[in-house]
């Protein structure tokens, strides 16, 4: 009985949130713009930032501006002993970036070999990031980084 009452309260609070959000969301985007003010630049989307009204969030980005995948491709060396064993696979790493943009912690979730995991950890720790930002303030952020090792 207590569980169903709690579930009902949770459902009602979630519904009131969705209704409140939906009323603002249904308004046309171009309400406040004159027809001649809309340009192609207005329709572009910045994938590194999220804006929900007064809430602004941007994900951590490498400081040099290059995509993380390009940086990792240039830094990671396939360990010779692993390539001789013909080991391939994906390393999944949780990377924590602090308010200053430094990688403070790398946890390996999955790896086909310990040497591949070590290579990913060392490469991630050598990268400096622009930290995640929330409403103009830097904050610590943890992100999932997949790295695939494939022999050619």
C-alpha positions as CSV (number, residue, x, y, z in Angstrom):
1,X,0.0,0.0,0.0
2,X,2.8,2.4,0.9
3,X,4.6,1.5,-2.3
4,X,1.6,2.2,-4.5
5,X,1.0,5.6,-2.7
6,X,4.7,6.5,-3.3
7,X,4.5,5.4,-6.9
8,X,1.4,7.6,-7.4
9,X,3.0,10.6,-5.8
10,X,6.1,10.1,-8.1
11,X,3.9,9.8,-11.2
12,X,1.9,12.9,-10.4
13,X,5.0,15.0,-9.7
14,X,6.6,13.7,-13.0
15,X,3.4,14.5,-14.9
16,X,3.2,18.1,-13.5
17,X,6.8,18.6,-14.5
18,X,6.2,17.3,-18.1
19,X,3.0,19.5,-18.5
20,X,4.9,22.6,-17.3
21,X,7.8,21.9,-19.6
22,X,5.5,21.1,-22.5
23,X,3.6,24.4,-22.4
24,X,6.8,26.3,-23.0
25,X,8.1,23.8,-25.5
26,X,5.0,24.0,-27.8
27,X,5.6,27.7,-28.5
28,X,7.0,28.3,-32.0
29,X,10.7,29.1,-32.1
30,X,10.4,32.1,-34.4
31,X,7.8,34.0,-32.3
32,X,10.1,36.8,-31.4
33,X,11.9,37.0,-34.7
34,X,10.9,38.9,-37.8
35,X,10.7,36.8,-40.9
36,X,13.7,38.5,-42.5
37,X,15.9,38.1,-39.4
38,X,16.1,34.3,-39.6
39,X,19.3,33.1,-41.1
40,X,21.1,29.7,-41.6
41,X,23.3,30.6,-38.6
42,X,20.2,30.7,-36.4
43,X,19.3,27.1,-37.3
44,X,22.7,25.6,-36.5
45,X,23.1,23.5,-33.4
46,X,26.2,23.5,-31.1
47,X,26.5,19.8,-30.1
48,X,28.8,20.6,-27.2
49,X,26.3,22.8,-25.4
50,X,22.8,22.3,-24.1
51,X,20.4,25.2,-23.4
52,X,17.1,24.7,-21.5
53,X,15.9,28.2,-20.9
54,X,18.0,29.5,-18.0
55,X,20.1,26.3,-17.8
56,X,23.3,26.3,-19.9
57,X,25.7,23.3,-20.0
58,X,28.7,22.5,-22.2
59,X,30.6,19.3,-22.2
60,X,34.4,19.1,-21.7
61,X,36.4,19.7,-24.9
62,X,40.1,19.1,-25.5
63,X,41.9,22.5,-25.1
64,X,43.5,22.4,-28.6
65,X,40.0,22.3,-30.2
66,X,40.5,19.0,-32.0
67,X,38.0,16.1,-31.6
68,X,39.0,13.7,-28.8
69,X,39.0,10.8,-31.2
70,X,41.7,12.5,-33.4
71,X,43.8,13.3,-30.3
72,X,43.6,9.7,-29.0
73,X,44.5,8.3,-32.5
74,X,47.7,10.4,-32.5
75,X,48.7,9.6,-28.9
76,X,47.8,5.9,-28.6
77,X,50.4,3.4,-29.7
78,X,49.4,-0.3,-30.2
79,X,51.6,-2.2,-27.8
80,X,53.9,-4.6,-29.7
81,X,53.4,-7.5,-27.3
82,X,49.6,-7.2,-27.7
83,X,49.7,-6.9,-31.5
84,X,52.0,-10.0,-31.6
85,X,49.2,-11.9,-29.7
86,X,46.7,-10.6,-32.3
87,X,44.5,-9.1,-29.6
88,X,41.9,-6.6,-30.7
89,X,38.9,-5.1,-29.0
90,X,37.3,-2.1,-27.4
91,X,38.5,-0.5,-24.2
92,X,35.8,1.4,-22.3
93,X,37.1,4.1,-19.9
94,X,35.4,6.4,-17.5
95,X,37.3,9.7,-17.5
96,X,36.9,12.3,-14.8
97,X,37.8,15.9,-15.7
98,X,38.1,18.4,-12.9
99,X,37.1,22.1,-12.8
100,X,40.6,23.1,-14.2
101,X,40.3,20.7,-17.2
102,X,42.8,18.1,-15.9
103,X,42.1,14.4,-16.0
104,X,42.0,13.3,-12.4
105,X,40.8,9.8,-12.7
106,X,40.4,7.1,-15.4
107,X,38.6,3.9,-14.5
108,X,38.6,1.1,-17.0
109,X,35.2,-0.6,-17.4
110,X,36.1,-3.2,-20.0
111,X,39.4,-4.1,-21.8
112,X,40.5,-7.1,-23.8
113,X,44.0,-6.8,-22.4
114,X,45.7,-5.0,-19.5
115,X,48.3,-3.3,-21.7
116,X,45.7,-1.8,-23.9
117,X,43.9,-0.4,-20.8
118,X,47.2,1.0,-19.6
119,X,47.8,2.7,-23.0
120,X,44.3,4.3,-22.9
121,X,44.8,5.5,-19.3
122,X,48.2,7.1,-20.1
123,X,46.9,8.8,-23.2
124,X,43.8,10.2,-21.5
125,X,45.8,11.6,-18.6
126,X,48.1,13.5,-21.0
127,X,45.2,15.5,-22.5
128,X,44.2,18.9,-21.1
129,X,40.5,19.8,-21.5
130,X,38.4,22.9,-21.4
131,X,36.2,21.9,-18.4
132,X,32.5,21.3,-18.5
133,X,30.5,24.5,-17.8
134,X,27.2,25.0,-16.2
135,X,25.7,28.5,-16.3
136,X,29.1,30.0,-16.8
137,X,30.8,28.1,-14.0
138,X,33.3,25.3,-14.5
139,X,32.5,21.9,-12.9
140,X,33.9,18.4,-12.7
141,X,32.5,15.9,-15.2
142,X,32.8,12.2,-15.9
143,X,32.5,10.9,-19.4
144,X,32.6,7.5,-21.1
145,X,35.4,7.1,-23.6
146,X,35.4,4.1,-25.9
147,X,38.7,3.3,-27.7
148,X,38.7,0.5,-30.4
149,X,42.0,-1.4,-31.1
150,X,42.0,-3.1,-34.5
151,X,44.9,-4.7,-36.3
152,X,45.3,-3.9,-40.0
